[in-house]
Amino acid sequence: MEFYIREAEIADAAAICDIYGYYVENTFVTFTEVNGSVEDYEQSIIETKKDYPYIVACDSEGKVIGMAYGGRVRHHDAYKYSVETTIYTAPDVPKQSGIGKALYGELQKRLSDMGYKFMYGVITDDNEPSIKFHQALGFEEVGHFTDIGYKFGEWKGIVWYRKQIGDLNDMPH
């Protein structure tokens, strides 16, 4: 499958809303229970891009088929070098097509270039494909919260995966 990666634009909000909405409505991949509006996604793109990369993968016709972006881990100042990452591909994207790996690789490059030191992925603890994906990209498990989310009448846990993407000795004083 041919694809390319580019900066997300406000015009991508409807496609991103549809992609994420699938996971909201059908899976435990996200603990979001009600998908936001297209306007919510437009605002999210604007706000995210103030401090973090927000990128999309597009097929050869220009249709958005995946997205990845960074966000704040926690609100305290000392967390400013760590980023929680998010990545989703459209449900009809073939597994192991390389799109997810390319998106995460580009996201990592952009985050590293911006001076961030760690990427964190938060994964539902029984989502083996995502866990294996993160492990294959060099992430390591650093935390596990059992039974933290309740969705579709079931309790689910999450695991936190981390990857160092910058030199920890290269810090301002």
C-alpha positions in Angstrom: 0.0 0.0 0.0 1.4 3.4 -1.0 1.2 6.2 1.5 2.9 9.4 2.6 3.1 11.3 5.8 2.5 15.0 6.2 1.6 17.6 8.8 -2.1 17.4 10.0 -4.3 20.2 8.9 -7.6 21.4 10.2 -9.3 20.0 7.1 -8.2 16.5 8.3 -10.5 16.7 11.4 -13.4 14.9 9.8 -11.3 11.9 8.8 -9.5 11.8 12.1 -12.9 12.0 13.9 -14.1 9.0 11.8 -10.9 6.9 12.5 -10.9 7.6 16.2 -14.7 7.1 16.4 -14.4 3.6 15.2 -12.1 2.7 18.1 -14.3 4.6 20.6 -17.5 2.8 19.5 -16.1 -0.7 18.9 -13.0 -1.4 21.0 -11.2 -1.0 24.3 -8.2 0.5 22.5 -9.3 3.9 23.8 -11.2 4.5 27.1 -13.1 7.3 25.5 -16.8 6.4 25.5 -18.3 9.2 23.4 -16.5 10.5 20.3 -16.0 14.2 19.9 -17.4 16.4 17.1 -15.4 17.4 14.0 -15.1 20.8 15.6 -13.5 19.2 18.7 -11.0 17.6 16.5 -10.3 20.8 14.6 -9.6 22.5 18.0 -7.4 19.6 19.1 -5.3 19.9 16.0 -4.8 23.6 16.6 -4.0 23.2 20.3 -1.7 20.2 19.9 0.4 21.8 17.2 1.3 24.7 19.5 3.7 22.4 21.4 3.8 19.0 19.7 3.8 17.4 16.3 0.5 16.2 14.8 0.9 14.2 11.6 -1.2 12.1 9.3 -0.6 9.3 6.9 -2.4 9.5 3.5 -3.0 7.0 0.8 -2.0 7.6 -2.8 -5.3 9.5 -3.4 -4.7 11.8 -0.4 -7.2 10.2 2.0 -6.2 10.3 5.6 -5.6 6.7 6.8 -3.8 7.3 10.1 -2.6 9.8 12.5 -0.1 10.3 15.3 0.6 13.1 17.7 2.1 14.1 21.0 0.6 15.4 24.2 1.4 16.4 27.7 2.0 13.5 30.2 1.0 15.6 33.2 0.5 19.3 33.9 3.5 19.8 36.2 6.4 21.7 34.7 9.1 19.0 35.3 7.3 16.7 32.9 8.0 19.0 30.0 10.6 16.7 28.4 8.2 13.7 28.3 5.4 13.2 25.8 2.4 10.9 25.7 2.0 9.7 22.2 -1.1 8.6 20.3 -1.3 6.7 17.1 -4.3 5.2 15.2 -4.7 3.9 11.7 -8.0 3.5 9.9 -9.7 0.2 10.7 -9.4 -1.0 7.0 -5.6 -0.4 6.9 -3.9 -3.7 6.5 -2.1 -4.9 9.6 1.7 -4.8 9.2 1.5 -2.5 6.2 4.3 -0.3 7.7 2.1 2.7 8.1 2.0 2.6 11.9 5.8 2.1 12.1 6.4 5.0 9.6 4.0 7.3 11.5 5.7 6.5 14.9 9.1 6.9 13.3 8.3 10.3 11.9 6.7 11.4 15.2 9.8 10.3 17.1 12.0 12.2 14.8 10.0 15.4 15.2 9.7 15.0 19.0 13.5 14.4 19.3 14.2 17.4 17.1 12.1 19.5 19.4 14.1 18.5 22.4 11.8 15.9 24.0 13.5 13.0 25.8 10.9 10.4 26.3 7.9 9.0 24.4 5.2 7.2 26.4 2.5 5.0 25.0 -0.5 4.1 27.1 -2.0 0.7 26.0 -4.9 -1.4 27.2 -3.2 -4.2 29.0 -4.8 -7.0 26.9 -4.1 -5.3 23.6 -1.3 -7.7 22.5 -0.9 -6.3 19.0 -0.2 -2.8 20.3 2.1 -4.1 23.0 4.1 -6.1 20.5 4.2 -3.1 18.2 5.6 -0.8 20.9 8.1 -3.5 22.0 9.3 -3.9 18.4 9.9 -0.2 18.2 12.1 -0.2 21.3 9.6 0.8 24.0 9.8 -0.9 27.4 7.1 -1.4 29.9 7.4 1.0 32.9 4.0 0.8 34.6 0.8 -1.3 34.9 -2.5 -0.2 36.3 -5.0 -3.0 36.6 -8.7 -2.4 36.4 -8.4 1.3 35.9 -11.0 1.8 33.2 -14.6 0.6 32.9 -16.1 0.5 29.4 -18.7 -1.8 27.7 -19.5 -3.3 31.1 -15.9 -4.5 31.6 -12.9 -3.5 33.7 -9.7 -3.0 31.8 -6.1 -2.2 32.8 -3.5 -0.2 31.1 0.3 -0.5 30.6 2.7 2.4 30.1 5.5 1.9 27.6 8.4 4.3 27.4 11.1 5.0 24.8 14.1 7.3 25.3 14.5 9.6 22.3 17.0 12.2 23.5 20.2 12.5 25.4 19.6 13.1 29.1 22.9 14.8 29.5 22.0 17.5 27.0 19.9 19.6 29.4 19.7 23.3 30.2 21.0 24.2 33.7 
